Amino acid sequence: MPLLKRKQEKTTTISVRVPMSAKQQMDADRQLADAKGFDLSGSLTDAVMKWQKQVHEELTADVSTTPSAVHKPHSQNGADADRA
């Protein structure tokens, strides 16, 4: 086991719009996770980092695999419908 440890990367907060029902479920799951001794924030952070890595890989992939037409992004779940 090494004696020296690397400094942890600094963290920051991001905001993401989700449907109210998703927020309510997340709050309930956070309480349950805390009660059972799980780190829901750490698990969510890991999931976001994996998602971001995949997004980056897809966006920087070979241009021959990207759509030729640029289209307006849209939400699958309607979370951004109020901002349109």
Secondary structure, 3 states (H helix, E strand, C coil): CCCCCCCCCCCCCCCCCCCHHHHHHHHHHHHHHHHHCCCHHHHHHHHHHHHHHHHHHHHCCCHHHCCCCCCCCCCCCCCCHHHC
